[in-house]
Amino acid sequence: HIEDLSDLIVEAINHRGFSLVEVMQPCVSFNKINTYDWYSERLYDVTKDKYYDPEDIQAAFMTALEWGDLIPMGILYRHQEKTYHQRMKTDKNPFLNHNNNDIKDIFEDFS
């Protein structure tokens, strides 16, 4: 699923925040059980399920625990939130000095 993986990597890079991309690839030299065919029979794309919500953290955890007859792939969980620079309104210039800001306003942004 090279094309799907390429798209996932691009999305992970463009996501403002932490991203984790796990790549599953069979070892063609030593692993004679988890072969390409074994993965092909089990992998399914969660994004093709119209009822799957990648913003539902509980569903994402349950889906991430699947291993065996079914192995999920795709974006299991996505949480959009403002980054630090967006909160401080310095996302256009992250090197601005924050000394002029009232410290109370800064703490309120994180509560």
Beta strands, then each sheet from edge to edge (+ up, - down):
strand 1: 43-45
strand 2: 71-73
sheet 1: 1+ 2+
end
